[in-house]
Amino acid sequence: MAKSALVSIICEDRTGLIAAITSRMFDLGINLGDTTFAVLGTGAEFTTLCEIPDEISLGEVESELLELPELENAKLTVSPFSFQAHHAPSGQITHRIEIIGDDSPGLIARLSEVFGDYGANIVRLNSERIPGASGARYATRIAVSIPKDKEQACLATVANTAAQMSLTCRWEASAKE
């Protein structure tokens, strides 16, 4: 039997970081589930929901990871995960949306309100600054679960919201498994 845990690491970004973390976890017999990684400025964030063998304590996992040279000065937490490890229906991605354009303060707040109005759930969100000759541009990518009966109205409202902010918007339906 295994226990569910959430491992969260914030550290300096460097080449080989993911390989070092995941190799050590594999050596410990840890099975990774939902996992995210992002470079944030010169730092990095790695988060995983995983299954840890019962014979290994959460403290041992933390100690083993902190021994990695790649995680020098890292902020690392290993904590029990008390929620279900499998996605609920609202966690199933139905659409992937990409919005690109000049810096638009409030964009994520406005889009979040639109999704809430249509009962849609944001499953993943990534926004990054893209340097360009004309200044900062942003690419925002959102994976969302939209109720079938509201998807056309929701997507039209998202597109209108982006257009009002002079941003381009495109989306695609996710492949059904």
C-alpha positions in Angstrom: 0.0 0.0 0.0 1.1 3.6 -0.6 0.2 7.0 0.8 -0.6 10.1 -1.2 1.6 13.1 -0.7 2.2 16.5 -2.3 5.8 17.4 -2.9 6.4 21.1 -3.6 9.8 22.5 -4.5 10.8 26.1 -5.1 14.5 26.6 -6.0 17.0 28.2 -8.4 16.4 27.0 -12.0 19.3 24.9 -13.4 19.9 22.3 -16.1 19.2 18.8 -14.9 16.9 19.8 -12.1 13.9 17.7 -13.1 16.1 14.7 -13.9 17.7 14.9 -10.4 14.4 15.2 -8.6 12.5 12.5 -10.5 15.5 10.1 -10.5 15.8 10.3 -6.7 12.0 9.8 -6.3 12.1 6.8 -8.6 15.0 5.3 -6.6 12.8 5.7 -3.5 10.0 3.8 -5.2 7.8 6.9 -5.4 5.2 6.9 -8.2 4.5 10.3 -9.7 0.9 11.4 -10.5 -0.1 14.9 -11.6 3.1 16.9 -11.9 3.9 20.5 -12.9 7.1 22.4 -13.5 7.6 26.0 -14.4 10.5 28.4 -14.6 9.6 31.5 -12.7 12.1 34.3 -13.4 15.4 32.7 -12.4 13.7 30.3 -10.0 11.7 27.1 -10.7 8.7 25.4 -9.2 8.2 21.7 -9.2 5.0 20.2 -7.7 3.9 16.6 -7.8 1.1 14.5 -6.4 2.6 11.1 -5.7 2.3 7.8 -4.1 5.0 7.0 -1.5 5.6 3.5 -0.3 4.3 3.0 3.3 7.8 2.0 4.6 9.1 5.5 3.7 8.1 8.4 5.9 7.4 11.9 4.4 10.3 13.2 6.4 12.6 10.7 4.8 11.5 11.8 1.3 12.2 15.4 2.3 15.6 14.5 3.6 16.6 12.5 0.6 15.5 15.3 -1.8 17.3 18.0 0.2 20.6 16.0 -0.2 20.5 16.7 -3.9 23.1 19.4 -4.9 20.5 20.8 -7.4 18.2 21.6 -4.5 20.7 23.6 -2.5 18.8 26.5 -0.7 15.5 25.1 -2.0 12.2 25.5 -0.2 10.8 22.0 -0.1 7.7 20.6 1.5 6.4 17.0 1.6 2.9 16.9 3.0 0.0 14.4 3.2 -2.5 14.8 0.4 -6.0 14.2 1.8 -8.0 14.8 -1.4 -8.8 12.2 -4.0 -5.8 11.7 -6.4 -8.1 11.2 -9.4 -9.8 14.1 -11.2 -13.4 14.8 -10.7 -15.5 15.6 -13.8 -14.8 19.3 -13.4 -11.0 18.5 -13.7 -11.4 16.9 -17.1 -10.1 19.3 -19.7 -12.6 20.1 -22.5 -10.8 23.0 -24.2 -7.4 24.6 -24.4 -7.4 28.4 -24.9 -4.5 30.7 -25.8 -4.6 34.5 -25.5 -1.7 36.5 -26.8 -1.0 40.3 -26.8 0.4 43.3 -25.1 0.3 43.5 -21.3 -3.3 43.7 -20.2 -3.6 44.1 -16.4 -6.7 42.3 -15.1 -6.9 39.8 -18.0 -6.7 36.7 -15.8 -9.2 38.2 -13.3 -11.7 39.0 -16.1 -11.4 35.6 -17.7 -11.7 33.9 -14.4 -15.0 35.7 -13.8 -16.2 34.6 -17.3 -15.4 31.0 -16.6 -17.2 31.2 -13.2 -20.3 32.8 -14.9 -20.6 29.7 -17.1 -19.8 27.1 -14.5 -16.5 26.3 -16.1 -13.4 25.2 -14.1 -9.9 26.3 -14.8 -7.8 23.1 -14.7 -4.4 24.6 -15.7 -3.3 28.1 -16.3 0.1 29.4 -17.6 0.9 33.0 -18.4 4.4 34.1 -19.5 6.0 37.3 -20.6 7.5 37.2 -24.1 10.1 39.9 -24.7 9.7 41.7 -28.1 10.9 44.7 -30.0 7.7 46.6 -29.1 7.8 45.8 -25.4 6.4 43.0 -23.3 3.8 40.7 -24.7 2.1 37.9 -22.8 0.9 34.5 -23.8 -1.7 33.1 -21.5 -2.7 29.4 -21.9 -5.7 28.0 -20.1 -6.9 24.4 -19.9 -10.5 24.5 -18.9 -13.5 22.2 -18.2 -16.6 23.8 -19.7 -20.1 22.2 -19.3 -21.2 20.9 -22.7 -24.4 22.9 -22.7 -22.5 26.2 -22.1 -19.4 25.8 -24.2 -20.4 27.9 -27.2 -21.6 30.9 -25.1 -18.6 30.6 -22.8 -16.1 30.5 -25.6 -17.8 33.4 -27.4 -17.6 35.5 -24.2 -13.9 34.6 -23.7 -13.2 35.7 -27.3 -15.1 38.9 -26.8 -13.3 39.7 -23.6 -10.0 39.2 -25.3 -11.0 41.3 -28.2 -12.1 44.1 -25.9 -8.5 44.1 -24.6 -7.0 44.0 -28.1 -5.7 40.5 -27.6 -5.9 37.5 -30.0 -7.7 34.4 -28.8 -7.9 30.9 -30.2 -9.0 27.6 -28.7 -9.3 24.0 -29.5 -11.5 21.2 -28.0 -9.5 18.6 -26.2 -9.4 15.1 -27.7 -11.8 12.7 -25.9 -10.1 9.7 -24.4 
